[in-house]
């Protein structure tokens, strides 16, 4: 007979991930808007930072 699944609740270390995620999102948005008429690589870096920040935000929220 199968055992019921147990949920694992972390201790609350997700706040640092949430803070880092918001900082990365803000930095990515600033870089993206600051480089619209400028260099394409900086815009790509901004988009990558937004994606990483969004992923960290989703990971930190899934631990709640």
Helices and strands as residue ranges (DSSP letters): H 14-34, H 40-62
